[in-house]
Amino acid sequence: MYICNNCNAQTAKWTGRCLTCWEWNSLEEKVESAHLGKKKSANTNREIVPVISITEELSESQTSNNHRVMLESQELSRVLWGGLTQGSLTLLSGEPGIGKSTLSLQIADWFARDGRSTLYISAEENFTHLSSRSKRMNIANKEIFFAQTSSLETSIDLIIQNPSQFIIIDSISLMSSDSDLWAISSLKLASESYMKLAKSTGKSILLIGHVTKDGSISGPKMMEHLVDTVLFLEGEKWENYRILRAFKNRFGPTDEIALFRMEEDGLHDIVNAGMEFINLSHQDPGSIISMTIEWTRPLLIEVESLVTSTKFGYPKRSARGINTSKLDLIIATLIKHAKISLDSSDVYANIARGLTLPDPGIDVAIAAAILSSKTNSVFRDVVWLGEVSLTGRLKAPHLLRKRIEEAKKLGMKKIFAPITKDLQHIEWVTNIEHIRDILPYFSRNRQIDDEE
């Protein structure tokens, strides 16, 4: 019998590729024991598992297993829903050089306070590298201990023998078993071993993982199912912001993100995250402010557009940060339903600060940016919201009320959006129901600010 390492599918004969999950070289032969199928003796020792009602009150010793350690970073505590849970197994992944080891060392420093200690087990770096990084980050905590090994069995012994309650494994992709196992089987064994260790000892373990060339987390999917929390750190290397997302969290919701700013001494919380991605000091033609939702967190973003006369027979459309097909649809809608002549114009669109946004709630902002560039109109402290349909109708985006309230809180004076009946009483919101409704606000060299 052959079993797939990735999806546990079974097949009678070996094939180079699993016919269920289509993973290459994932089938391993499982030899059934000769004792399999024989009746076990009656005196075989078995674990006694208590069965209790879901409504029964837990004892103080049982509830203590869910104790959370508050960390210095408010942003990280937001994603972890209150702090680091005792006895949890967390997987942190991200692109190379994005800051995984830096964040891990900072978490170790935050945890190793108030009489607690941390054990940092590295399979990638030696003590000299880690010491150099800690000096650069101004970390001089004597309760952070370091060990270098790539052996799974050795790391388990270190965790058991060391009294530290927080363990960092950097990285699980390089942890190999002393037994002769394939790489995928070794990752699976390591994940299972660390999970059992975390639950039996009550120690919190953070695993640092790699990513594949398509950006997904490296290793079998079962590893993500096994751990308690999956965190993913992302950002652009030429920008200093980092976004931490929770793709899975057994101890809380996954609808929060953490925003950090990468500095020389590590990652710092972005205090006013809503204003991080815009620059209100300079508002020029083609620049439009909108409000997006990163899971449940509203953020002001800047949509830029440039409209120029084409020098060739076929006009060019180029977009960065949004899908090019979305830009084509919005241009077609403006031509068809708003009678805007763009057939002989090159149109470029961009989301400032390197953000990539699939949010349909910024469609109106893209259309407004195109019109702003074409008519040289300038808007100050004005937010544009809404989804553009192919019929020209505008639809209210997801969490519209939350976007409007946050925009007002951040100092925006006027909002254009397709509002619903429960929002019609808001004075600073102007209702727009069709793509034609935005045209009167775009005339040659017009400026709209909070005084209008």
N, C-alpha and C positions, 0 to 999 in steps of 0.2 A: 504494500500500500504506500502511495506517495502523497504527501501532504504539503500544501503551499504555505510558505513562511509568511506570506503577506495577508492572505484571506482565509487560511485554514481549509481551503477546499481539498477534497480527496479524489484521487484518481487511481485506477488500477495499474497504469503503466506510466513510465516517465516520458515527459515531453519537454522540449526546451522552453516552452512558454505556458504559463497557467491559462487554461481555457476559461476560467471564471473572471479573474482580475487582469489578465493579459500581462502579468509581470514576468520578465525574463529570468531564467535560472533560479526560480524560487521553489521548485519542487524538491523535497527531500524524502528519502525512503525511510519508512518507519517499520521496523521489524517487530512483529507481534511476539510477545513473550510466550514461551511454551506453557506457562502457567495460566495464561489468559483464558478465561472461560471456565476454569475450575472453580468449584465452590470454595469460598474461603472458610476457614475454621471458625467456629462460633466464638472462640475466645480471642479473636483478633482485636487488638486495641483500636478503638475508634474515638475520635474527638466528640465530646458531648457538647452539642450546640443548644443553648437556651432559646426558647421561642416565647416572645413577650408581645403583648398587645401594643399597637401603635399609639394608643391613648395613655399608656402607662408612663408615669413620671420617671425621668432618669435620675439616678443618684448623682451626688455632687462629683464623685470620682469619674462617672461616665461623661458628664457634661464638660469636665475639665479638659477632655481630649480635643474640644473645639476651641480652646483658648487661642486668641489671636494676639500677636505681638505687634504693637503699633510702631510704625517706622517714621523716620523724620520727614520723608517725602509725602506730602499730601496727595500729589498726583498718583504716586504708586499705591498708596492706601486706597485711593478712589477705585482703581482697577481691581485690587485684591479685596475690595468690599470690607475695609476696616483694618486690614493688616495681614501679616503672615500667619497662617493657621498652623497650629502645632500638629506634627505628624503628617504633614501634607507633602505631596510629590509634585513639583512644578517643572514644566519644560519651558525654557526660554530659547527662542530661535530668532534668526534674522540674517540679513546679508553679511558677508565678510566685511569687517571694519566698520560696522554700523554702531558699535558700542556695547555689545553684549557683555564682554569681560569687564568693561568699565562700570557698567550698571551693576553687575554682580559683585564687584569689589566694594562698591558703595553700599549695597544692601548688607554685605558682610560687616561693614563699619557701623551702619545704623543698628544692626542686630546686636553686635558685640558691645553693648553698653548696659549699664545697670546690672553688672555682675554676670552677664551672659558671654559666651565665647562662640567662635565660628571656626570651622575647619574647611580650608580651601584645598581641594585635591585637583591637581592639574596634570593632564596628559599631554598638553601642548607646550607649556612654558616652564622654564626652570625658575629657581628662586631669584636669580639675578633680574630676570625680566619682570617678575611680579613685584619685586622690591623697588625697581625703578619706576614702575607705574604708580605704586602707592606713594612714593615721594613726590611725583609730579602732581598727584591728586591731594597732597597734604594729609595723607592718612597715616597716622602713627599709633595705631591701636594695638596694644600688646596682647589683646584677647583674640586676635586673628592668627590662626596657625596654618601653616602651609605644608603640603606633602606632594611629592611628584611621583606618579605611577600611572601606568596604562593597564595594569592588571585588575580585572574585576574582583577577583578573590582578595587581593591585597587591599584594595580600597574598602571592601566590606569589613575586613579585619580592623582597619584603621577607624572606621566609623563606630564599630562596636567598642573598641578600646578607648577612644577619645571621648571625653565628657561633653564635647561641644554639642549644642542643641540645633545648630544650623549648619548644614553641609552644602558645599558647592562642588559640583562635578564638572570640570571644564576639559574636555567635553565628552559627552556620552558616546559620540560617534567614534572616538578613539579608544574607548574602553573595550578590551578583548578578554575573553575567558581563557584560562589555561588549557581547557579542553579544545580539541580541534573542531571548531565550528565555523561555518560560513559567516560573512560579515552581517547579513540580515539576522541570522539566528543568534549571533552574539549580541546584537542590539536588543533583540526581543528578550533574551535571557537577562541582560543587564537591567532593562526596564522592570521586569518582573522581580528581580532581586532587590532593587532599590525600593520598589513599592512595598514589598513584604517587610523590609528593614524599617521604612518610615512608619508603617502601621504598628509594628511590634515594639519599637523603641520610643515612639512619640517624637522623633527628631524630624525637623523639616529639611527636605532635600531639594536643592535646585539643580536641575540638569540643563546644561547649555548644549543646544543642538545646532546642526548645520542645516543648510538649505541646498536644494538641487538647482540645476541651471535654469529651471522654469520658475524658481522662486518659492516652491512648496517646501515643507519641512522634510528633511532627509530622514530616511528610515521607513520601516513598515508602518502602515496606518494604525496597526494595533497599538503602537507605542503611544499615539495620541489618545486612543480610547482608554488606555491603562492609567495614565497620569491623572492627577486631580485638576490641574490647571495648565492651560497652554497659553503662553504669552508670546507675542510676536512684536519685535522692535523693527520699525521701518523709518525711512527718511531718505533724503537725497544727500549724497556725499558732498555736494557743493553748497548745501544749505546747512545751517546750524541747528535746525529743529529736528526732534525725534518724536515719533508717535508710538506709544506702546498700547497694543490691543490685546484683549483677552478673548481668544477664540473658544475657550472652554473654561468653566469655573464651577466646580462642584459645591463651592461654599458661598456662592452669590451669583448675581446676574452677569451677563457678558455685554451689557449695553453701554459701558463706560470706556473712555480712552484716557490715557495719560499723555500730557504734552511736556516735553523737556527741551531745554536749550543746551546744546553741546558747547562747553567751554574747555579751556585748557586743563582745568582741575576737575573735570567730570561733567555729569549731567545735572542741571538745575531745573527746578519747577518753573514753568512759565506762569507767572502770577496772573496777568491779564490775557488769558488765552484767546478771548474773543476778538481782540484787536491786534493779535500777533501778525496776521497775514495781510494787513492792509497798511497803506500810508496815506493818511488824510491831509498831510501837509501840502501835497501836490496833487490836484485833481485836474486832469487834462482831457481834451477831447478823445474819445475812444476808451475812457476808463470809467467803469461802472461798478458800484458796490452791490453785493448780494449777500445773502445769508444761507449757508449750507448747514446740514446736520451730519456730523460724524457720529453715527449710531444715535445717541440721544443728546449729543453736545452741540449746541449752536455755535458757529464760527463765522465771523464776517470775512468775506473773501473779495478779491478784486479781479474782475473780468476785464481783459484788455482786448481791443480789436483795432485793426488797421485796414482801411479801405483805400485802395489806390487804383488808378486806371491801368488796365492790362496792356502790355506791350505786344501780346501775342493774340492769335485768334481765339484761343481757348482760355477763359479766366481761371486763375489758380485759386484753390481753397486749401488752406493749411491751418492745422490746429495743434496746440500743445496743451496737455492737461485735460482735454475733452476729446471725445471720439470724433474723428473727422466726418463720419456719417451723420452725427448729430448736427454738426455745423452745416452740412449740405441740406438737411431737412429744414433747419431754421431759415436758411437763405431762400430755399424754395417757397416756404410759407410767406416770407416777406414779399417775394416777387408776385406770388399768386394772389394773396388776400390783402396785402397792404399796398400793392401797386408801386413797390420800390424798385427802381431800375438798378440791378446789380449784374446784368448780363455782360457788361463790358468792364467789370471791376474785379480786381484781385482782392480777396478777403482773407485776412489772417486773424486768428483768435488765440488767446493765451490766458491761462490761469496763473496769476502772479505767485511767486515764491516756489515754483516747481510742484505745486499741488496737482494731483490727478483726481478729478471729480466726476463720477457717473451720475450724480444727483440730478434728476429731471427738474427739480425746483429752481434751478438757475437758468432755465431756458430763456425766460423773459429777459434776464440780465444779459445774456449773449446777444439777443436781438437788439436790446437797448444799446449795447456797446457798438454794434455795427452801425446803427443809426447815428449814434453820437460821433463816431469817426467820420461818417459821410457828411453830416451837417455841421461839424465843429461845435457841437453843443457840450456844455460843461455842467455837471451835477455835483453839488456839494452836500454831504450829509443826507444823501438820498439812497434808499435801498429798493431794489427791484426784485420781486419774487413771482414765481409762477411757472407752470409747465405749458409749453406750446404744443397744441395738437395739430394734426395735418389739416384740419378744417379751419384753422385760424383761431379757434376758441382757446381761451386760457383756463387752466385748471389749477385749483388750490393745491399746493405741494403738501407733502407729509409734515405733520407737526407745525402747521402754519401759525397757530396762536403762540407757540413757544418761540418761533423765529421772530415774530413781531414784538413780543415782550422783551426778548433779549436785545433786539436792535434798538428799541427805545431806551433800555437800560444802559446801552453803550454810547448813547448820545446822538443817535440818528434822529433827524427832525421830520423826515417825510418818507413814507413807504408806499410804493405802488404794488398792488397785488390783487388777484381775483379773490375777494373776501367772501366768506360765507355769511349766513344770516346772523349768527351769533357774534360776528365781529363788525357789524355795520355801524355800531355806536362809537367806534374808535375814531377820533377826530383826525389824527395824523396819518390815517391810512386812506389812500385814494383807490377806489375800486376800478379795476380794468378787466373787462370780460372778453374782449376780442383783441387780436393783434393790431387792429386798426385804431383801438382806443389809445395807444401810446403815441401815435403820430403827432397829435397837436403839441406835444411837449418837445418836439424836435424841429426847431426852425434854425435857419442859418445863424451861427454865432450866438446862440442863445445860452444864457446861464441860469440855472435853477438852483437855488440854495434854500436855506431854512426860512428866509424871509417871504418866500412865495407861498 
